[in-house]
């Protein structure tokens, strides 16, 4: 099902891989402390990168293109959303935004997000975005 899949496996590092034309490109389920760096995830029929209960995962420089749903996260408790995802990660050429603990902020069309998540945020405005081919275009938790 997946190009790279981890289940109940902790402290994994995934660097410089290509996951192309699978069901899921990179799937990390119930696994903590993962590092994903400079992976190319493309043309997968379901998710490009799928994180379920993958707390303390760090993502840098990953490229997701032409996946049915490029990126999806899920969890059951607050700690599951303790992720570090910077804007060097892209979906179809657009940067990913994973914002934590923002208050009284406005994110406008100039950020041109491929994905936008706001975790533990308060009074945040996101406007003028065009997001497609992502499991969640915008995710507020």
Helices and strands as residue ranges (DSSP letters): E 2-7, E 13-15, E 18-20, E 24-29, E 35-37, E 40-42, E 47-52, E 58-60, E 63-65, E 69-74, G 78-81, E 84-85, E 90-91, E 94-100, E 103-107, G 109-111, E 115-119, E 122-126, E 138-140
